Amino acid sequence: GSDADLPYYQDFTSSFGTYTTYDVLGDQSWEIDYSTAKMTGYANSTNYANEDWLISAKFSLENVSSASLTMTYIARYFNNLDIDITLQVSSDYTTGDPTLASWTQVPATWISGSNWNDFVSTTVDLSQFVGQKICVAVKYVSDDVKAGTIEVQSILIQEGSGQIEIGRASCRERV
């Protein structure tokens, strides 16, 4: 299909939209839950080893001078949030197993949540990929000792250089 246009926004209220998921390791999978894209390796009071990807459609940064990605999320119970959740970018991913493509990890600042109501955002600069068609991905890993949970409310990719920042986003009522 055709490339997505900027700004490229996806919320996960009721579906993955233009994003796809891929399970490299483990039985747990990304799911739509609490109006978010949720991933956890914790099930039935047990931690499980997992590697799971949430991958965008391909979009073009060919006609922009800078670009940024802002992800709004809640992350809790991780052993090492900077290793267990990463933002990845690929110019050669097409479909299927993401481990068969080349990926570049984009530095992000993560905050561990203290509850399930207060979302935060991280913004990263994608300007090093200007001139390319790319996919972005949220890569989740866990092991059988510790398995965190992340809920992604939305991802926005837009023209303009992003400054790495953390900010509060909207709250939601959890039933």
Disulfide bonds with the S-S distance in Angstrom:
none
